[in-house]
Structure formats: C-alpha cells, structure tokens
C-alpha cells in the first residue's frame, strides 16, 4: 500500500474580474500629430501616476484614473482603471469592448519644445495632466491595447472549473 497524502489543498471561488483595468499607449513618440506636433521619448521622463482619465478631455467627466506610466521605446504606456460605479465609465467600457472607440489622447502642459522642418513643433519636455478616451486621437497609434473582460481575462466558467477539477483528480490518481 502506498502512503499518498495531500498536505494542503486550497480552493477559492470568486467572480471573474471585470474591474475596468485598461492598458494602452497614451501617446506615441516621434510621430507628427494632427496639430503638427511630435513628442520626444524624454518629454515625460518624470511623470507620476494616478492621473485622471477623462471622457474627451472633459474635466467634468472623470471616468477613472491612470495607475501606472511606463516610457517605452515607441510610446507612453499607461495602465488605468475605469471607475465602474460611474455610468459614463460603464459606457466607455462598453464602447471599448464593442470596438466603437479605442483612441487615447493626452492633456499636457508644454514646458520645452523645438522647431522642426515643415512647421512641426517637437515637444522635449511636458507635464502630463490627464489621459482621455476619444474616438479620434490626434496622434496616430495612441489607443487602448487591452481591457479586462470575461472574454480576455482568465477562463473562470463553470465548465472550465469542472474540467480543471477532473484533470487534477486524474493526476492525483496517477491516470
């Protein structure tokens, strides 16, 4: 007879996370926007997180907050959270999931810039004030890259749970 024992087994049940978490590029670097400006990679080097996320740059329509900001090679990557207790945030989330909108745009204070060819203003230092969801971002490629939903999150359906339990049982039995 073998002495099989299971020292610890923990099972937790929770609802799928649909907490409004989003990720995306708030602005792309070195790309000329519709206002004839471009942003340097170092323009936002000292940015803090926890900035407001707005609907179309409207200060009276805060829909969430930016939780982290990372300067990557090609753009300013943000991670934020929609406040799903607010109706407009739920509407923004629904439009993102449906693909009706995906654009991100920034509100900022220009601190330093330099003139470039063809009337382009290259921003070398700026203070980020907010990130907005918008249908038509002025900087090409500035958009939401992911939003946490049942469809894109972990598979926590009942069928998946039962299948995982059966697989674990077979593994414990040596099958």
C-alpha positions in Angstrom: 0.0 0.0 0.0 1.3 3.4 -0.9 1.2 6.3 1.5 -0.3 9.0 -0.6 -1.1 12.1 1.2 -2.2 15.6 0.3 -0.7 18.1 2.7 -2.6 21.2 1.6 -5.4 21.9 -0.8 -6.9 25.3 -1.1 -9.8 26.2 -3.4 -11.0 29.8 -3.8 -14.1 30.8 -5.6 -14.5 34.4 -6.9 -16.3 36.2 -9.6 -14.4 36.9 -12.9 -12.5 40.1 -12.6 -14.1 42.8 -14.7 -12.6 45.6 -12.7 -12.2 48.1 -15.5 -8.5 47.7 -16.0 -7.2 49.0 -19.3 -3.8 49.4 -20.9 -2.7 51.4 -23.9 -0.4 54.0 -25.4 -1.4 57.4 -24.3 0.9 59.0 -26.9 3.4 57.7 -29.5 6.8 59.2 -29.7 8.3 60.9 -32.8 5.1 60.8 -34.7 3.6 64.0 -36.1 0.1 64.5 -34.9 -2.9 66.4 -36.4 -1.7 69.6 -34.7 1.8 69.4 -36.3 3.5 68.4 -33.0 5.5 65.4 -32.0 6.7 64.2 -28.7 10.3 63.2 -27.7 10.9 60.0 -25.7 12.2 62.0 -22.8 9.3 64.5 -22.7 7.6 62.7 -19.9 10.6 61.2 -18.1 9.5 62.2 -14.6 5.8 61.5 -14.7 3.8 60.3 -11.7 0.9 58.0 -11.9 -2.6 58.4 -10.5 -3.8 61.0 -13.1 -7.4 61.4 -14.0 -8.8 59.5 -17.0 -11.4 61.7 -18.8 -14.0 61.3 -21.5 -12.9 63.5 -24.4 -10.8 65.9 -22.3 -13.8 67.0 -20.2 -12.8 67.7 -16.6 -16.4 67.2 -15.5 -16.4 63.7 -16.9 -13.8 61.8 -14.9 -14.2 58.1 -15.7 -11.2 56.6 -13.9 -7.5 57.1 -13.1 -4.1 56.2 -14.5 -2.4 53.8 -12.1 1.0 53.4 -13.8 3.0 55.0 -16.6 5.9 53.5 -18.4 8.1 55.2 -21.0 8.7 52.6 -23.7 10.7 53.0 -26.9 7.7 53.8 -29.1 5.3 55.4 -26.7 4.0 56.3 -23.3 2.3 53.1 -22.0 -0.3 53.5 -19.4 -2.3 51.2 -17.2 -5.5 52.6 -15.7 -8.8 51.6 -14.1 -12.2 52.7 -15.1 -14.5 53.5 -12.1 -17.4 51.2 -12.9 -19.5 52.9 -10.3 -19.8 55.8 -12.7 -22.3 55.5 -15.6 -20.1 57.2 -18.2 -17.2 54.8 -17.3 -19.5 51.8 -17.9 -20.5 53.4 -21.3 -16.8 54.0 -22.2 -16.1 50.3 -21.3 -19.0 49.1 -23.4 -17.7 51.2 -26.4 -14.2 49.9 -26.0 -15.4 46.3 -25.9 -17.7 46.8 -28.9 -14.8 48.4 -30.8 -16.7 51.7 -31.2 -13.8 53.7 -29.8 -10.2 52.8 -28.9 -8.4 56.1 -29.0 -6.4 57.7 -26.2 -5.3 61.3 -26.1 -3.4 63.4 -23.5 -3.8 66.7 -21.9 -0.5 68.3 -21.0 1.4 71.5 -20.3 4.3 72.1 -22.8 7.4 73.1 -20.9 10.1 72.9 -23.6 10.0 72.4 -27.4 12.0 72.9 -30.5 11.0 73.9 -34.1 11.4 71.2 -36.7 11.1 71.2 -40.5 7.7 71.8 -42.1 6.4 73.7 -39.1 6.5 70.8 -36.7 6.8 71.6 -33.0 8.8 68.8 -31.3 7.9 68.7 -27.6 11.0 67.8 -25.5 9.6 68.4 -22.0 5.9 68.3 -20.9 3.8 67.8 -17.8 1.1 65.2 -18.3 -2.2 66.4 -16.8 -4.7 63.8 -17.9 -5.4 60.9 -20.3 -8.7 60.8 -22.3 -10.7 58.3 -24.1 -11.6 59.6 -27.6 -12.9 58.4 -30.9 -10.3 60.3 -32.9 -6.9 60.6 -31.3 -4.7 63.3 -32.8 -1.5 61.1 -32.5 -1.8 58.1 -34.8 -1.3 54.8 -32.9 -2.4 56.2 -29.5 -5.0 53.7 -28.4 -6.2 51.2 -25.8 -4.4 47.9 -26.3 -6.3 45.8 -23.8 -9.3 45.9 -21.5 -10.0 43.2 -18.9 -13.3 41.4 -19.6 -14.7 37.9 -19.2 -13.6 37.2 -22.8 -10.0 38.4 -22.4 -9.5 37.5 -18.8 -8.9 34.1 -17.3 -11.4 31.4 -18.2 -13.4 31.1 -14.9 -16.5 29.4 -16.3 -18.1 26.5 -14.5 -17.2 24.2 -17.4 -13.6 25.2 -17.2 -13.6 24.7 -13.4 -15.1 21.2 -13.7 -12.6 20.3 -16.4 -9.7 21.5 -14.2 -11.0 19.5 -11.2 -11.3 16.3 -13.3 -7.8 16.8 -14.6 -6.4 17.4 -11.1 -8.3 14.2 -9.9 -6.8 12.1 -12.7 -3.4 13.5 -11.9 -3.7 12.6 -8.2 -4.8 9.1 -9.1 -1.9 8.7 -11.5 -4.1 8.4 -14.6 
